[in-house]
Amino acid sequence: MKRLFLLGYPVAHSLSPAMQNAALKALGLDYEYSLMPVPPGSLAARVCELRSASAGFNVTIPHKVTVIPLLDCLDESASAVGAVNTVVNHHGRLIGYNTDCTASTRALRERNGDLGGSRVVVLGAGGAARAVSMGLARHVELIRILARDAAKARELAGEVRARTGANVEGGGIEDAVEVTRVADILVNATPVGMSPNIGTSPVAPETLHGGLLVFDLVYNPERTQLLADAERAGAHTLGGLPMLIYQGAEALRLWTGREAPEGLMMEAARRAIGGAAT
C-alpha cells in the first residue's frame, strides 16, 4: 500500500483523509491518506522520513513556505507562488507543487463570475494568503493584504506586486473596517474561526456590508462565524469546501495520474463535518 499524508499543526480538524480516502477507494487504488501532526521544530525530520515512507504528502499551516528548502525542486506552480501545499515523491526526489492558487481562483470565479475590476481584501500573510493573492493578481483591479503583523503583510504585498505587476497593497488588520468599506470581495486566509474555535472571526461584524462577497477559506465548520456575520450583513458568502475539493482533486491527480471524482469528494467531506458535529 502506498502512503499519503497531510503535514501541519494542528491537523485534527482536517477533512482531507475523508475525501481523499473516499476518492482513492472509488478509483480502486491501493493508497491510504493519513494525518501527520508536525510541530514546526519537527518538520525537517518528518520530511526526511517521508522520502522513503510515502508516495507524497500535502502541506498545510504553518509549513507551506518553510517546507520549500527541504524539497529537491519546485514545479512552476509552486515557484510562481512561493508556497507549497502538495509534494510528489518521485523515486525519493521530492517535488513541490501549489494547487491552492488555481483552486481558490476557480472557486471564486464559479461563485462570482468575472472578477475583472474587483477590489479584494485578503486577511492573512501566510501560505494561503500568498496563494490566493498570486492567483487573483492578474484578474482583479486591486488587492489589499491585511494581517496582524502589518510589516509581514506589506512584505507579501511587495512580493506579489513584483512577481505579477498587479496593484497590491499591505497593511494591518486594524485597517479592515476602512479598507473593506470600498471592497467587493473579502477573503479570510487565516485559520481564525476553524474548529474547535468556531465562535471566532478575523474581523468585527461592522466590517461587513451588503456589497461584499465574503470567501472564508476555513471549511470546518462549513458555516463559520465570519460567514454567519456576513449573511446577517446582507453579504454574499462562499465557504472553503469548494477550494478544499479542487486543490485536493489536483493533488490526487499529481500523485496517481488519475482524475479525481470531485462530487464524491464533496459528499465525503460533508459527511465528515456532520459526523464531527454529532
Phi and psi in degrees as a GROMACS rama.xvg file:
@    title "Ramachandran Plot"
@    xaxis  label "Phi"
@    yaxis  label "Psi"
@TYPE xy
-90.0008  140.224  LYS-2
-108.121  137.292  ARG-3
-125.518  151.098  LEU-4
-140.258  161.205  PHE-5
-115.316  119.064  LEU-6
-101.015  127.871  LEU-7
-179.375  -178.367  GLY-8
-159.385  107.377  TYR-9
-86.2033  168.556  PRO-10
-133.957  -0.185845  VAL-11
-60.6844  -26.4978  ALA-12
-77.3153  -11.7947  HIS-13
-67.6045  141.997  SER-14
-95.6851  -2.30788  LEU-15
-59.2268  -42.5518  SER-16
-59.9475  -40.9317  PRO-17
-61.3928  -48.2334  ALA-18
-76.028  -37.8103  MET-19
-71.4071  -41.9376  GLN-20
-67.3575  -34.3432  ASN-21
-63.453  -42.5162  ALA-22
-67.876  -43.5736  ALA-23
-62.4597  -39.4007  LEU-24
-65.823  -43.8693  LYS-25
-62.6967  -31.8733  ALA-26
-85.3458  -3.71121  LEU-27
70.0094  31.3651  GLY-28
-100.225  140.752  LEU-29
-88.8619  68.4536  ASP-30
-126.855  157.254  TYR-31
-137.592  134.587  GLU-32
-110.45  127.392  TYR-33
-134.403  160.058  SER-34
-84.0487  143.993  LEU-35
-136.457  94.6121  MET-36
-64.7227  126.667  PRO-37
-132.635  100.563  VAL-38
-59.2485  152.12  PRO-39
-51.1229  -39.5254  PRO-40
-70.9373  -10.0518  GLY-41
-104.93  0.54102  SER-42
-60.9468  -47.8599  LEU-43
-59.8548  -42.6944  ALA-44
-64.9755  -42.3902  ALA-45
-65.7941  -42.9026  ARG-46
-62.945  -39.9063  VAL-47
-60.7011  -43.7898  CYS-48
-59.9367  -39.942  GLU-49
-74.7498  -9.67556  LEU-50
-59.8573  -34.4167  ARG-51
-111.206  -3.31272  SER-52
-120.052  12.8863  ALA-53
-153.017  160.504  SER-54
-90.865  -8.91698  ALA-55
156.29  177.888  GLY-56
-160.808  157.64  PHE-57
-93.339  157.59  ASN-58
-129.178  130.306  VAL-59
-130.186  -171.051  THR-60
-49.8662  132.219  ILE-61
-106.824  30.0733  PRO-62
-106.241  4.372  HIS-63
-66.0519  -25.8838  LYS-64
-100.664  -42.6411  VAL-65
-69.07  -16.6816  THR-66
-73.6402  -21.2998  VAL-67
-55.9588  -47.4692  ILE-68
-65.3789  -13.2995  PRO-69
-89.5201  -4.6622  LEU-70
-99.6125  163.641  LEU-71
-83.8445  -34.2778  ASP-72
-163.25  165.522  CYS-73
-118.157  137.517  LEU-74
-68.1173  159.866  ASP-75
-56.6558  -34.8374  GLU-76
-60.4911  -35.3482  SER-77
-85.1571  -39.8637  ALA-78
-66.7674  -32.4791  SER-79
-69.2375  -33.1457  ALA-80
-89.5739  -35.7524  VAL-81
84.1322  22.3574  GLY-82
-151.534  152.264  ALA-83
-124.927  134.463  VAL-84
-124.643  -7.45322  ASN-85
-138.126  133.48  THR-86
-125.25  130.169  VAL-87
-105.243  130.903  VAL-88
-95.7237  105.46  ASN-89
-105.175  90.5984  HIS-90
55.1351  45.6645  HIS-91
87.9502  -4.86889  GLY-92
-99.8329  120.742  ARG-93
-94.6513  121.007  LEU-94
-116.048  124.958  ILE-95
-93.2017  137.726  GLY-96
-128.945  163.033  TYR-97
-126.987  112.441  ASN-98
-103.387  -4.45582  THR-99
-67.2258  -38.2169  ASP-100
-60.0853  -55.8361  CYS-101
-70.3574  -31.1872  THR-102
-65.6342  -42.5634  ALA-103
-67.1831  -42.0449  SER-104
-66.4534  -40.8602  THR-105
-60.8472  -45.6223  ARG-106
-61.2004  -43.1476  ALA-107
-67.1453  -41.3779  LEU-108
-68.8213  -35.3454  ARG-109
-66.9663  -32.9966  GLU-110
-82.8467  -36.838  ARG-111
-112.93  -10.3978  ASN-112
76.4832  -142.494  GLY-113
-63.2702  130.685  ASP-114
-96.8261  -1.91841  LEU-115
-56.8312  132.736  GLY-116
84.6315  -3.41626  GLY-117
-74.2489  145.127  SER-118
-107.952  121.96  ARG-119
-118.393  135.715  VAL-120
-109.176  125.918  VAL-121
-112.123  123.176  VAL-122
-93.9923  122.829  LEU-123
115.995  157.816  GLY-124
-138.045  23.6018  ALA-125
-94.9698  -158.625  GLY-126
-63.6733  -38.0387  GLY-127
-68.16  -43.169  ALA-128
-61.7816  -38.6543  ALA-129
-61.3763  -47.3245  ARG-130
-64.52  -45.5619  ALA-131
-62.3152  -45.5651  VAL-132
-65.1257  -43.1185  SER-133
-62.9765  -39.8894  MET-134
-67.1369  -37.1427  GLY-135
-85.8358  -18.7492  LEU-136
-52.9781  -38.3724  ALA-137
-88.1314  0.661728  ARG-138
-112.68  -18.8461  HIS-139
-118.306  169.977  VAL-140
-81.1963  -40.0222  GLU-141
-152.589  139.889  LEU-142
-123.754  131.186  ILE-143
-116.593  119.849  ARG-144
-99.041  122.075  ILE-145
-121.413  138.361  LEU-146
-150.156  162.47  ALA-147
-58.9271  -36.9936  ARG-148
-94.4436  95.3529  ASP-149
-61.0469  -35.4183  ALA-150
-63.399  -39.7412  ALA-151
-66.7142  -38.2804  LYS-152
-64.3561  -42.5207  ALA-153
-66.8494  -36.1234  ARG-154
-63.6065  -45.0239  GLU-155
-64.3289  -42.5986  LEU-156
-58.2438  -43.0486  ALA-157
-63.375  -37.236  GLY-158
-69.087  -43.8628  GLU-159
-62.8548  -41.588  VAL-160
-62.1987  -43.6014  ARG-161
-67.0708  -36.9489  ALA-162
-79.0935  -28.9209  ARG-163
-116.756  -18.8709  THR-164
76.6933  9.43577  GLY-165
-81.1161  166.612  ALA-166
-85.383  100.688  ASN-167
-132.864  132.155  VAL-168
-126.034  159.143  GLU-169
-130.19  155.76  GLY-170
-171.302  -173.14  GLY-171
-89.3737  156.031  GLY-172
-61.9402  -23.0604  ILE-173
-65.8636  -13.9286  GLU-174
-87.3897  1.60654  ASP-175
-59.9978  -43.5934  ALA-176
-60.6539  -48.7755  VAL-177
-66.8987  -45.544  GLU-178
-69.1248  -40.1009  VAL-179
-71.4701  -22.0632  THR-180
-56.6408  -31.0899  ARG-181
-111.284  16.9649  VAL-182
-96.8761  158.963  ALA-183
-101.945  -31.2771  ASP-184
-134.879  134.333  ILE-185
-118.643  125.484  LEU-186
-116.172  123.367  VAL-187
-92.2605  107.007  ASN-188
-109.341  28.4029  ALA-189
-110.112  167.497  THR-190
-85.1813  5.14988  PRO-191
-64.405  127.723  VAL-192
98.88  -4.82914  GLY-193
-76.7571  144.061  MET-194
-53.2059  133.806  SER-195
-93.2185  1.58214  PRO-196
-89.7639  60.8377  ASN-197
-78.9729  -10.2446  ILE-198
-93.6636  7.45348  GLY-199
-104.735  155.246  THR-200
-138  147.746  SER-201
-72.9939  -16.2574  PRO-202
-137.099  156.725  VAL-203
-71.4434  150.9  ALA-204
-55.7213  -32.5843  PRO-205
-69.3411  -8.64437  GLU-206
-69.5882  -24.4321  THR-207
-94.9171  151.785  LEU-208
-150.143  167.367  HIS-209
-66.4843  -16.2634  GLY-210
-87.5584  1.29353  GLY-211
-92.723  150.42  LEU-212
-105.439  119.321  LEU-213
-102.614  117.913  VAL-214
-112.53  110.309  PHE-215
-103.842  115.568  ASP-216
-69.0273  -17.8572  LEU-217
-63.7282  132.542  VAL-218
-118.358  -7.64159  TYR-219
-134.84  99.7343  ASN-220
-78.7505  161.708  PRO-221
-67.9657  -35.7623  GLU-222
-110.128  98.1426  ARG-223
-79.6069  170.862  THR-224
-60.8721  -39.4688  GLN-225
-59.8816  -44.9015  LEU-226
-68.0103  -37.291  LEU-227
-62.6552  -43.9581  ALA-228
-63.2987  -39.1463  ASP-229
-64.7025  -42.0161  ALA-230
-61.1094  -41.4573  GLU-231
-66.3152  -27.1131  ARG-232
-83.9617  -2.6153  ALA-233
85.3396  11.1963  GLY-234
-81.8635  156.854  ALA-235
-79.0317  153.101  HIS-236
-133.878  153.421  THR-237
-145.393  120.272  LEU-238
-83.4647  176.972  GLY-239
-85.2641  -6.75688  GLY-240
-61.7507  -45.3977  LEU-241
-57.0545  -44.309  PRO-242
-62.5308  -42.23  MET-243
-56.8376  -47.0933  LEU-244
-64.6849  -45.1672  ILE-245
-64.8807  -43.1174  TYR-246
-69.2599  -36.0472  GLN-247
-68.9657  -37.0555  GLY-248
-64.7833  -40.0826  ALA-249
-69.1333  -37.821  GLU-250
-61.4055  -43.7195  ALA-251
-60.8028  -40.1917  LEU-252
-62.6724  -40.7035  ARG-253
-65.1668  -38.7113  LEU-254
-73.3452  -38.6698  TRP-255
-114.813  -17.6597  THR-256
78.5477  7.20059  GLY-257
-108.745  147.3  ARG-258
-75.5843  135.301  GLU-259
-85.9781  144.031  ALA-260
-80.9231  89.1803  PRO-261
-61.8027  -39.1022  GLU-262
-62.3279  -42.9882  GLY-263
-65.025  -37.8444  LEU-264
-64.4509  -39.5036  MET-265
-64.0623  -44.3996  MET-266
-60.1625  -43.4093  GLU-267
-65.3387  -39.635  ALA-268
-65.1061  -42.3577  ALA-269
-67.2803  -37.4457  ARG-270
-62.8741  -38.6153  ARG-271
-66.7119  -38.5504  ALA-272
-63.3391  -45.4338  ILE-273
-62.6361  -38.8955  GLY-274
-68.0952  -35.4568  GLY-275
-71.1379  -25.1329  ALA-276
-83.2824  -13.8765  ALA-277
